[in-house]
């Protein structure tokens, strides 16, 4: 028992310490974070321009922010919705370090909120010891720490998605849960199959809320950019066509093996269609476990995303947390395997490595799929055997 407790505390200390260390590293190397492209996009809007999705405009703004002119092939393109850039306009007057510190503080607050919700709500059926270790391990894994190191958007998706899952599990506030899920519009490829699984699970209100939230994102984007909004899909296609074969996930793996972006696209279409068919085929099981269906929809979206990096795997915390409700030991082993795979991928090369994280992700999604709709039933503890009196025992003496 003591070694298990010591091991659990080691996991908690390593995961939490890594998050803090990644935040400090990001602030120290602000120029090397994705925040540079985000705040550069905000500077374009702050200057009164609507030409947000022009690579030339983004490159010029990023050069001004960095203090030097990076090669166009190195500069990160801003591909997120326009409201995301507008939200960062108040930070454009701060220095690189101060602005990134504010951004990361908000991101860490989202991670902390998700951690509390996973511990108190999603993992509630488990003993307290398991809840602490699994909550920290799933939300604060080593790949998840990359989202802080890079100054990415994922924590701002994770926190509302966690609350949405709690509401779906409780069977209340369905429309509100859908609105929260629409935060995935920050990086739409990470949740593009969630509506399919909500539909299969007959979560009509959540589906309507997500559609309404997505419509609000698009309307706000049009209000900010006007006709320049049409540049957004073109920039996404041009950028993803150059990076798909380097990313994680099944499409990236297929593209890396074939050496072709066409293979990535064909794999994405084929596997996405198969996911839709399977969701319809097993709709009864999904309807019996709405929160599990949501977790599976997120997991399958990650696995089939045409643009997925290690930092995005922080969103895997929700599928892992739901899976942990019936197989906690396997989930902990999966997190350990994911961290090991990430370490190997980074050591060999994040762009040219074996992408072992994809295989761990696929195994996790497969295990979750087997458990959705079939909740784990704990075996009743055997009744304690009655002590039989020894023939040599003394008779009891009344007081």
BELSUL-V216069 format. One record per residue. N is the residue number from 1. RES is the residue in one letter. PHI is phi in whole degrees, -180 to 180 (none if undefined). PSI is psi in radians with two decimals (* if undefined). OMEGA is omega in whole degrees, 0 to 359 (999 if undefined). Layout:
N:RES:PHI:PSI:OMEGA + N:RES:PHI:PSI:OMEGA
This chain:
1:X:none:-0.69:182 + 2:X:-67:-0.69:181 + 3:X:-69:-0.55:176 + 4:X:-67:-0.73:179 + 5:X:-65:-0.73:179 + 6:X:-64:-0.71:178 + 7:X:-65:-0.69:178 + 8:X:-64:-0.74:178 + 9:X:-66:-0.60:178 + 10:X:-65:-0.72:178 + 11:X:-62:-0.79:180 + 12:X:-62:-0.81:182 + 13:X:-65:-0.73:181 + 14:X:-65:-0.81:183 + 15:X:-67:-0.83:181 + 16:X:-66:-0.73:179 + 17:X:-63:-0.63:179 + 18:X:-64:-0.71:179 + 19:X:-61:-0.80:180 + 20:X:-65:-0.75:181 + 21:X:-63:-0.69:179 + 22:X:-66:-0.64:178 + 23:X:-65:-0.76:179 + 24:X:-65:-0.69:179 + 25:X:-66:-0.69:180 + 26:X:-64:-0.76:180 + 27:X:-64:-0.64:179 + 28:X:-69:-0.63:183 + 29:X:-115:0.96:186 + 30:X:-58:-0.53:182 + 31:X:-69:-0.38:184 + 32:X:-95:0.20:181 + 33:X:-102:2.81:175 + 34:X:-71:-0.28:176 + 35:X:-57:-0.50:180 + 36:X:-59:-0.73:179 + 37:X:-73:-0.58:180 + 38:X:-66:-0.85:183 + 39:X:-71:-0.49:176 + 40:X:-66:-0.68:176 + 41:X:-64:-0.70:177 + 42:X:-62:-0.61:179 + 43:X:-67:-0.59:177 + 44:X:-62:-0.80:179 + 45:X:-67:-0.68:180 + 46:X:-63:-0.49:179 + 47:X:-81:-0.03:178 + 48:X:90:0.13:181 + 49:X:-91:2.58:175 + 50:X:-105:0.04:184 + 51:X:-84:0.99:189 + 52:X:-70:-0.66:187 + 53:X:-99:0.55:172 + 54:X:-96:2.16:179 + 55:X:-61:-0.64:180 + 56:X:-65:-0.78:179 + 57:X:-65:-0.72:179 + 58:X:-65:-0.70:180 + 59:X:-65:-0.71:179 + 60:X:-66:-0.75:180 + 61:X:-67:-0.68:180 + 62:X:-70:-0.62:177 + 63:X:-64:-0.70:178 + 64:X:-67:-0.64:180 + 65:X:-70:-0.72:183 + 66:X:-77:-0.46:183 + 67:X:90:0.07:175 + 68:X:-153:2.94:183 + 69:X:-102:1.84:179 + 70:X:-76:2.71:175 + 71:X:-61:2.53:180 + 72:X:-56:-0.52:180 + 73:X:-73:-0.31:182 + 74:X:-95:-0.60:183 + 75:X:-62:2.39:179 + 76:X:-83:2.38:178 + 77:X:-86:2.50:174 + 78:X:-86:2.02:185 + 79:X:-119:0.08:184 + 80:X:-86:2.93:180 + 81:X:-62:2.67:183 + 82:X:-59:-0.66:179 + 83:X:-59:-0.47:178 + 84:X:-65:-0.73:177 + 85:X:-68:-0.68:180 + 86:X:-63:-0.62:181 + 87:X:-65:-0.42:182 + 88:X:-94:-0.03:180 + 89:X:-56:-0.70:178 + 90:X:-60:-0.34:181 + 91:X:-88:-0.12:184 + 92:X:-68:-0.35:179 + 93:X:-86:-0.07:181 + 94:X:-94:2.86:176 + 95:X:-70:2.93:180 + 96:X:-55:-0.86:184 + 97:X:-66:-0.80:183 + 98:X:-66:-0.76:180 + 99:X:-63:-0.76:179 + 100:X:-66:-0.63:179 + 101:X:-62:-0.72:178 + 102:X:-65:-0.77:180 + 103:X:-61:-0.80:182 + 104:X:-70:-0.59:177 + 105:X:-62:-0.74:177 + 106:X:-66:-0.69:179 + 107:X:-65:-0.75:179 + 108:X:-66:-0.60:176 + 109:X:-63:-0.68:177 + 110:X:-66:-0.72:178 + 111:X:-62:-0.76:180 + 112:X:-63:-0.72:179 + 113:X:-63:-0.76:178 + 114:X:-64:-0.69:180 + 115:X:-60:-0.78:180 + 116:X:-65:-0.75:180 + 117:X:-66:-0.71:178 + 118:X:-63:-0.77:181 + 119:X:-67:-0.82:188 + 120:X:-84:-0.48:187 + 121:X:-115:-1.03:187 + 122:X:-68:-0.61:181 + 123:X:-101:0.29:184 + 124:X:-56:-0.60:181 + 125:X:-70:-0.23:185 + 126:X:-89:2.76:174 + 127:X:-61:2.71:187 + 128:X:-59:-0.69:180 + 129:X:-60:-0.79:177 + 130:X:-64:-0.70:183 + 131:X:-61:-0.78:181 + 132:X:-63:-0.89:184 + 133:X:-64:-0.80:184 + 134:X:-71:-0.64:178 + 135:X:-61:-0.84:181 + 136:X:-69:-0.74:183 + 137:X:-65:-0.70:183 + 138:X:-76:-0.74:183 + 139:X:-79:-0.55:187 + 140:X:-118:0.67:178 + 141:X:-66:2.94:181 + 142:X:-63:-0.77:174 + 143:X:-62:-0.63:179 + 144:X:-62:-0.56:179 + 145:X:-63:-0.39:180 + 146:X:-65:-0.48:180 + 147:X:-67:-0.48:175 + 148:X:-81:-0.72:180 + 149:X:-61:-0.60:182 + 150:X:-94:-0.12:183 + 151:X:64:0.93:185 + 152:X:-99:3.03:184 + 153:X:-83:-0.27:192 + 154:X:-53:-0.69:178 + 155:X:-59:-0.51:180 + 156:X:-77:-0.20:170 + 157:X:-92:-0.69:186 + 158:X:-62:-0.84:185 + 159:X:-61:-0.92:178 + 160:X:-65:-0.58:178 + 161:X:-66:-0.61:178 + 162:X:-66:-0.80:178 + 163:X:-64:-0.66:178 + 164:X:-62:-0.71:179 + 165:X:-66:-0.66:177 + 166:X:-61:-0.78:180 + 167:X:-66:-0.71:179 + 168:X:-64:-0.71:179 + 169:X:-64:-0.60:180 + 170:X:-83:-0.17:179 + 171:X:71:0.57:180 + 172:X:-141:2.83:178 + 173:X:53:0.85:183 + 174:X:-62:-0.78:181 + 175:X:-65:-0.72:178 + 176:X:-63:-0.65:177 + 177:X:-62:-0.71:178 + 178:X:-64:-0.70:176 + 179:X:-60:-0.74:178 + 180:X:-64:-0.69:180 + 181:X:-65:-0.41:179 + 182:X:-68:-0.15:174 + 183:X:-64:-0.28:177 + 184:X:-66:-0.19:175 + 185:X:-62:-0.31:173 + 186:X:-58:-0.64:177 + 187:X:-141:1.38:192 + 188:X:-57:-0.52:183 + 189:X:-66:-0.30:183 + 190:X:-84:-0.14:181 + 191:X:-145:0.47:188 + 192:X:-68:-0.32:180 + 193:X:-100:-0.02:179 + 194:X:-58:-0.79:179 + 195:X:-59:-0.59:179 + 196:X:-63:-0.77:182 + 197:X:-75:-0.54:174 + 198:X:-65:-0.69:178 + 199:X:-65:-0.77:180 + 200:X:-65:-0.56:180 + 201:X:-86:0.05:179 + 202:X:61:0.65:176 + 203:X:-94:1.28:188 + 204:X:-65:-0.74:182 + 205:X:-67:-0.73:178 + 206:X:-64:-0.68:179 + 207:X:-65:-0.72:178 + 208:X:-66:-0.71:179 + 209:X:-64:-0.69:179 + 210:X:-67:-0.68:178 + 211:X:-65:-0.71:179 + 212:X:-65:-0.72:179 + 213:X:-64:-0.73:178 + 214:X:-63:-0.68:178 + 215:X:-64:-0.67:178 + 216:X:-64:-0.69:176 + 217:X:-59:-0.80:183 + 218:X:-70:-0.71:179 + 219:X:-65:-0.72:178 + 220:X:-64:-0.68:179 + 221:X:-64:-0.72:179 + 222:X:-67:-0.66:178 + 223:X:-63:-0.56:181 + 224:X:-81:-0.72:190 + 225:X:-109:-0.37:184 + 226:X:65:-2.39:183 + 227:X:-66:-0.32:179 + 228:X:-68:-0.18:177 + 229:X:-62:-0.46:179 + 230:X:-65:-0.32:179 + 231:X:-75:-0.31:186 + 232:X:-63:-0.97:181 + 233:X:-62:-0.60:179 + 234:X:-64:-0.73:180 + 235:X:-66:-0.67:179 + 236:X:-62:-0.80:181 + 237:X:-64:-0.80:181 + 238:X:-63:-0.70:182 + 239:X:-73:-0.79:183 + 240:X:-67:-0.52:180 + 241:X:-65:-0.39:181 + 242:X:-94:-0.26:186 + 243:X:-120:-0.15:187 + 244:X:-59:-0.70:184 + 245:X:-74:-0.07:179 + 246:X:-103:-0.14:188 + 247:X:-93:2.94:176 + 248:X:-77:3.11:179 + 249:X:94:2.92:182 + 250:X:-63:-0.81:178 + 251:X:-61:-0.72:179 + 252:X:-65:-0.68:179 + 253:X:-64:-0.76:179 + 254:X:-64:-0.71:179 + 255:X:-67:-0.65:179 + 256:X:-67:-0.72:180 + 257:X:-67:-0.77:182 + 258:X:-84:-0.32:182 + 259:X:69:0.53:185 + 260:X:-144:2.36:175 + 261:X:-71:-0.43:177 + 262:X:-65:-0.66:178 + 263:X:-65:-0.68:178 + 264:X:-63:-0.79:181 + 265:X:-66:-0.77:180 + 266:X:-64:-0.70:178 + 267:X:-65:-0.73:179 + 268:X:-61:-0.79:180 + 269:X:-65:-0.81:184 + 270:X:-67:-0.81:182 + 271:X:-71:-0.58:178 + 272:X:-66:-0.72:177 + 273:X:-63:-0.70:178 + 274:X:-65:-0.66:179 + 275:X:-64:-0.69:178 + 276:X:-63:-0.76:180 + 277:X:-64:-0.78:181 + 278:X:-67:-0.66:177 + 279:X:-62:-0.69:177 + 280:X:-69:-0.64:181 + 281:X:-66:-0.68:183 + 282:X:-108:0.61:183 + 283:X:-64:-0.51:179 + 284:X:-67:-0.75:177 + 285:X:-64:-0.69:179 + 286:X:-67:-0.68:179 + 287:X:-67:-0.48:178 + 288:X:-76:-0.24:183 + 289:X:-142:1.29:186 + 290:X:-59:-0.75:180 + 291:X:-66:-0.67:175 + 292:X:-63:-0.66:177 + 293:X:-64:-0.71:178 + 294:X:-65:-0.78:178 + 295:X:-61:-0.73:180 + 296:X:-69:-0.67:177 + 297:X:-61:-0.70:177 + 298:X:-68:-0.77:181 + 299:X:-62:-0.78:179 + 300:X:-67:-0.64:177 + 301:X:-61:-0.75:178 + 302:X:-64:-0.79:183 + 303:X:-62:-0.62:184 + 304:X:-103:0.13:181 + 305:X:-63:2.35:179 + 306:X:-78:-0.10:181 + 307:X:-147:1.64:186 + 308:X:-136:2.29:177 + 309:X:-124:2.98:183 + 310:X:-57:-0.67:182 + 311:X:-63:-0.44:179 + 312:X:-73:-0.27:183 + 313:X:-72:-0.04:172 + 314:X:-63:-0.48:179 + 315:X:-72:-0.28:176 + 316:X:-67:-0.22:179 + 317:X:-56:-0.65:183 + 318:X:-72:-0.85:173 + 319:X:-59:-0.69:180 + 320:X:-66:-0.70:181 + 321:X:-64:-0.69:179 + 322:X:-71:-0.67:175 + 323:X:-63:-0.64:182 + 324:X:-64:-0.32:180 + 325:X:-64:-0.46:181 + 326:X:-122:-0.19:176 + 327:X:-144:1.18:186 + 328:X:-62:-0.70:182 + 329:X:-64:-0.70:180 + 330:X:-67:-0.61:179 + 331:X:-66:-0.74:178 + 332:X:-62:-0.72:176 + 333:X:-64:-0.64:179 + 334:X:-65:-0.72:179 + 335:X:-63:-0.74:178 + 336:X:-61:-0.76:179 + 337:X:-64:-0.67:179 + 338:X:-64:-0.75:179 + 339:X:-65:-0.70:178 + 340:X:-65:-0.75:179 + 341:X:-63:-0.71:178 + 342:X:-62:-0.75:179 + 343:X:-61:-0.72:179 + 344:X:-68:-0.77:179 + 345:X:-60:-0.75:181 + 346:X:-69:-0.69:181 + 347:X:-65:-0.69:181 + 348:X:-80:-0.65:181 + 349:X:146:2.06:184 + 350:X:-64:-0.38:181 + 351:X:-100:-0.48:184 + 352:X:-117:0.08:184 + 353:X:-73:-3.13:182 + 354:X:-75:-0.15:179 + 355:X:55:0.88:179 + 356:X:-65:-0.42:179 + 357:X:-59:-0.54:179 + 358:X:-62:-0.70:182 + 359:X:-69:-0.68:177 + 360:X:-66:-0.73:177 + 361:X:-59:-0.78:180 + 362:X:-63:-0.72:179 + 363:X:-64:-0.72:180 + 364:X:-64:-0.78:180 + 365:X:-65:-0.69:179 + 366:X:-64:-0.75:179 + 367:X:-65:-0.70:178 + 368:X:-64:-0.72:180 + 369:X:-61:-0.63:179 + 370:X:-69:-0.46:183 + 371:X:-94:-0.35:181 + 372:X:-64:2.27:181 + 373:X:83:-0.11:178 + 374:X:-128:1.25:185 + 375:X:-60:2.50:180 + 376:X:-68:2.31:178 + 377:X:-111:2.02:182 + 378:X:-68:2.41:177 + 379:X:-71:2.35:180 + 380:X:-64:2.48:179 + 381:X:-68:2.42:180 + 382:X:-63:2.48:180 + 383:X:-66:2.40:180 + 384:X:-63:2.37:181 + 385:X:-71:2.43:179 + 386:X:-73:2.38:180 + 387:X:-73:2.20:179 + 388:X:-90:2.29:181 + 389:X:-66:2.42:178 + 390:X:-73:2.52:178 + 391:X:-58:-0.44:182 + 392:X:-93:0.04:183 + 393:X:-71:2.58:179 + 394:X:-78:2.51:176 + 395:X:-65:2.57:180 + 396:X:-67:2.59:181 + 397:X:-110:2.06:180 + 398:X:-65:2.52:178 + 399:X:-80:*:999
